[in-house]
Amino acid sequence: MAIDPSAQVHPSAVVEDGANIGPGCRIGPFCVVGPEVTLGPEVVLKSHAVVTGWTEIGAQTAIFPFANIGDIPQDLKYGGERTRLVVGARNRIREGVTMNTGTEGGGGVTRIGDDGLFMAGAHVAHDAQIGDRVILVNNASVAGHCVIDDDVIIGGLSGVHQWVRIGRGAIIGAVTMVTNDVIPYGLVQGPRGGLDGLNLVGLKRRGVDRADITALRAAFQALAQGEGAFQDRAKRLGDSELADSAYVREIVEFVLGVSDRSYLTP
């Protein structure tokens, strides 16, 4: 066990032999830190937080009461293999959040990016790959093997089916079930989520140029109303002048990329 001298550990906390506690960490009352856990600089564990498994927590991440981070997957195929959870820097992991380690069949690593907000009761399953600045609103769940790109928002009580990819900047409304891939900057809502438009609010908040937003709107119409299959429309879009926009090219590359699921279409 290595606890930096500047770390503060409450007397009631349990830090098991083998754990590495970085400088400036604060571990609150009744927390449990497992023997293969590494806490980066200035990580905060509030009372009753559990961090276990082969888990790495990045600098300045805060974990709130009753979160359980790094426990084994909720997967019947899991056979006790040694797999990891890697959480990036400056995340806020709120009350009751669960994040599981990976599985051998899924690559062995569940990975969380930087600057995310995981609100109360949210769940990230085994082998999921979560980008930067992702928000999971209360009780949102991401199933195994999902890929959630940067700047995605998943609304409260929503669920993302295993193997689904959600492209950068997309937004999922509350109480929505997402069963197929979502294009970058897409807007999905409804009990069985449909692709209802673009995340225009998110694009404007990030200061995306008006010309790019106009190109994205035209591209969405081309995907929605063109002839042929969805991927055929995407190929034609990639050959059009609209593809001069990097944002449009990102959608085209996403649709034409490798996927284990079909796509939510307009």
KAZITA-V464837 format. One record per backbone hydrogen bond with DSSP energy under -1.0 kcal/mol. CO is the residue of the C=O (numbers start at 1). NH is the residue of the N-H. If there is no record, write none. Layout:
BEGIN
co = {CO & CO}
nh = {NH & NH}
END
This chain:
BEGIN
co = {2 & 4 & 8 & 10 & 14 & 16 & 19 & 20 & 21 & 22 & 23 & 25 & 26 & 27 & 28 & 29 & 31 & 32 & 33 & 34 & 37 & 38 & 39 & 40 & 41 & 43 & 44 & 45 & 46 & 49 & 50 & 51 & 53 & 54 & 55 & 56 & 57 & 58 & 59 & 61 & 62 & 63 & 64 & 65 & 67 & 68 & 69 & 71 & 73 & 75 & 84 & 84 & 85 & 86 & 87 & 89 & 91 & 92 & 93 & 94 & 95 & 97 & 98 & 99 & 103 & 104 & 108 & 110 & 111 & 112 & 114 & 116 & 117 & 118 & 119 & 120 & 122 & 123 & 124 & 125 & 126 & 128 & 129 & 132 & 134 & 135 & 136 & 137 & 138 & 140 & 141 & 142 & 143 & 144 & 146 & 147 & 148 & 150 & 152 & 153 & 154 & 155 & 156 & 158 & 159 & 160 & 161 & 164 & 165 & 166 & 167 & 168 & 170 & 171 & 172 & 176 & 177 & 178 & 181 & 182 & 183 & 185 & 186 & 187 & 188 & 189 & 194 & 194 & 197 & 198 & 199 & 200 & 201 & 202 & 203 & 204 & 209 & 210 & 211 & 212 & 213 & 214 & 215 & 216 & 217 & 218 & 219 & 220 & 221 & 222 & 229 & 230 & 231 & 232 & 233 & 234 & 237 & 240 & 241 & 242 & 245 & 246 & 247 & 248 & 249 & 250 & 251 & 252 & 262}
nh = {21 & 7 & 27 & 13 & 33 & 19 & 2 & 39 & 4 & 25 & 42 & 8 & 45 & 10 & 31 & 48 & 14 & 51 & 16 & 37 & 20 & 57 & 22 & 43 & 60 & 26 & 63 & 28 & 49 & 32 & 69 & 34 & 55 & 85 & 38 & 87 & 40 & 61 & 90 & 44 & 93 & 46 & 67 & 96 & 50 & 99 & 52 & 101 & 75 & 78 & 102 & 110 & 56 & 112 & 58 & 115 & 62 & 118 & 64 & 97 & 121 & 68 & 124 & 70 & 108 & 107 & 84 & 86 & 130 & 88 & 133 & 92 & 136 & 94 & 122 & 139 & 98 & 142 & 100 & 128 & 145 & 111 & 148 & 151 & 117 & 154 & 119 & 140 & 157 & 123 & 160 & 125 & 146 & 163 & 129 & 166 & 131 & 169 & 135 & 172 & 137 & 158 & 175 & 141 & 178 & 143 & 164 & 147 & 182 & 149 & 170 & 185 & 153 & 188 & 155 & 159 & 193 & 161 & 264 & 167 & 186 & 199 & 171 & 196 & 173 & 194 & 189 & 196 & 187 & 200 & 203 & 204 & 205 & 206 & 208 & 207 & 213 & 214 & 215 & 216 & 217 & 218 & 219 & 220 & 221 & 222 & 223 & 224 & 225 & 226 & 233 & 234 & 235 & 236 & 237 & 238 & 240 & 243 & 244 & 245 & 249 & 250 & 251 & 252 & 253 & 254 & 255 & 256 & 181}
END
